[in-house]
Amino acid sequence: MALPRSGLIRLAKRGAAPRVSADAPSPAETLAAMATAVLVIDPDGLVVDLNAACESLFNLSRNQIVAKPVIDAIGHPLTSMPSDAPFAAYDLEIVVPLGRRMRVDLMVAPLPERAGWRTVSIHAHARSAIGARSVDREGGTRTAVAAAAMLAHEIKNPLSAVRGAAQLLETTCDEESRALTRLIREEVDRVAALIDRMQGFTDTRPMEMTPQNIHAILGHAREVALQGFAKGRQIREIYDPSLPAVLGHRDSLVQILINLLKNAAEAMEGTSGAITLTTAYRHGVSMRRADGNARQPLPIELCVIDEGPGAPPEIEGHLFDPFVTTKRSGSGLGLALVEKLVADQGGIIEYAREGIPPKTVFRLLLPRARVMA
């Protein structure tokens, strides 16, 4: 149907300036509302502005970043990059304040009519060089699952027969021999417990994911720790009370947090240091979904922080591999199981040494629950 002539007359003339509403947001308001982390750099390479998403990514306030050289903010001076043309750097490792390393894509663009001024957009990857479960680790994870299933089947069943035989012998032997049969039973029980933990790798069924109050789960795990392995130790809580519900599996999240809290308590054994639990909302972090068709945002951040010495450098890159441990009595399965449970819920876990003095940080990034209309 053709438009009436009066309709054509009302169309804007070619080249006419667009009308801007008096209520339109200012450029500063637009920058502040952007979900992507953005820095504004002056010709001298100093940070003159940043948005809330950038504060969240760096975990620092605006006043701690503004007027600092860009190299202090991202560990890269940008001096080798052109200042008068846009450019992009993909899969670049940067060092943000407090020493945290991350892989990002940088998009740098000049500001029109302001020579030497630039904006830097930072798109964080949902993985890191250490710990995060990436495509490179999935083959090793499948191998661990297969090994655990085989060992559980081949070893656990005969163990019950060995334990039963030891019990029968104990009823017919002298006291000196009973000490040996008790030793047999205790060792069988220890190996059976180890196999039980390995069986956690063999469960490949999809988890039932539902909205969860992560602070309630943190409170439960903290109470379990204080009543047991962390009794008498301070566990601080630094939470974002406005955090939305996380999409996850409650029992698995509890298991993950208890394992990480136990790991932190053991790392500080013999010291008076505190464990810190933090939550935050992080913009701009996402991970490709298993179906490969879309990216899954991971804005819910949980951190378990301890004041221990951290992992030896030679095993940092293998902390989440099965059977890797620095503990004399450790099985090397705790962190491997944590990574599997986190990955099964569509999240990632990272290990880092951050802060001054350095502290050990286990950082979980998880999906938020979808808001139902």
Beta strands, then each sheet from edge to edge (+ up, - down):
strand 1: 37-41
strand 2: 47-50
strand 3: 87-96
strand 4: 100-110
strand 5: 118-124
strand 6: 210-212
strand 7: 235-238
strand 8: 246-248
strand 9: 275-281
strand 10: 286-288
strand 11: 295-297
strand 12: 300-306
strand 13: 348-354
strand 14: 359-366
sheet 1: 2+ 1- 5+ 4- 3+
sheet 2: 6+ 8-
sheet 3: 7+ 9+ 12- 14+ 13-
sheet 4: 10+ 11-
end
